[in-house]
Amino acid sequence: MTEKSIYEQAKVTDKPGEECGVFGMYDFDGSDVSGSIYYGLLALQHRGQESCGIAVSDTSGPKGKVLSVKDMGLVNEAFNPENLEKLKGDIGVGHVRYSTAGSSTRENAQPLVLNYVKGTLALAHNGNLVNAPELRRDLAYTGAIFQTTIDSEVIAYYIARERLNSKSAEEAVGRAMGKIKGAYSLVIMSPRKLIGARDPYGFRPLCIGKRDNAYILTSESCALDTLGATFVRDVLPGEIVTITPEKGIISDTSMCISREEHARCVFEYIYFARPDSYIDGVSVYHSRILAGKFLAMDSPVEADIVVGVPESGNCAAMGYALQSGIPYGTAFVKNAYIGRTFIKPKQKTRESSVQVKLNALKEVVNGKRVIMIDDSIVRGTTSDRIVHMLREAGAKEVHMRVSSPPFLWPCYFGTDVPAREQLIAYNRSVDVICKIIGADSLAYLRTERLDEMVNELGICKGCFTGKYPIDPPEEDIRGEFDK
Ligand code: SF4
């Protein structure tokens, strides 16, 4: 099996693919940051397991000298004490990647490092642009030669190009933001500045932290806890923050749009983000507990025990139990050592792989009426196996509750939701899906509950409603540049 096919096999699960994680750090005291970026990336590993990288620079050294290491695989596979030791620098950016645009190859790993007339730029991107093909064509016609097939390179090119007519790197970032459309959280290292930017809709998270005299930018606040850093604040949707020793944090909000237009990816709260993260002031854990409570209110059923499908179904199961008064239990043991390189056999792979990953605890479910909570059903290829597993373990009834609405539409903003025809809920009623997965009853979270779940923050619900905050591209752009 080729390296590529191993990684692609690992993506075949019945969950929407995660996207990417970005991290940046600038230590004003001049200490090396690569070790801390490494631990930051470890904390963001759930956001992408295909490739990762760190690029650093020494702000007291020659301007434009950037050292970087990028590789396929997990953070602790790509890095070791020797290569981290060589990454000397007090400013740096890091990235963990899951490919939603561009294939899973070493060239497409980030951060991207770009040398141009004004110096060197290193960039880490989370999200997907909807106008990348047009922009890329425009750039190509004016002589740009691309090294990768990812849309992040389009952003890097535009920043480099705009820098020629801008007074500062952050001004160039702002000008580039005027051209790019879609979802992006960016962490950029210019020779003497750490810059963070979030698209005006706020699709993907980005926050600021501080430890001693060092500033941090990270996709999720859980990485700050790992480093013993304090949370400063979220980067606002549309904001550009520039971090320097002379001026601290400088904010440019000229690209911000009204709160009503904000469109954070609600799936960050439902599934992607770690439950110990806060995004825009809302606890991911709390939003999942609420989703479970809403399910209990809207779709009650008599039962003896509530269980979650690990890991992300657990919080919602707890919420369901709290609201309903039905005891919470642990019904599954998960094999924690399967990981990314799990290679499934070609035939019946999805069936057997579930059992390799999960096993039901007979002692917990035998003779019981079980409510089983999962965060989502995408293709429906694993739910039937899990329901069956509970029945084999002696469950008298299995009632499935899903802490998100049915997926009916694809995503163009950095989440790997497949085409409509592959979605089990497309053209099927809940009753039909219930029969397919073999449950006694099935209910999804009501779409109207999503706003309450995130304290009325502006959110995107496109994959549930088909109403996207930005018009989707006419062509399916995922993987566009590999064609
Ligand atoms: S379409 Fe769905 S997965 Fe994509 S950004 Fe919107 S809420 Fe998130």
Residues whose N, C-alpha, C, O or C-beta is under 5 A from the ligand:
A	BS01	SF4	C265 V266 F267 P410 C411 Y412 F413 T415 C460 K461 G462 C463
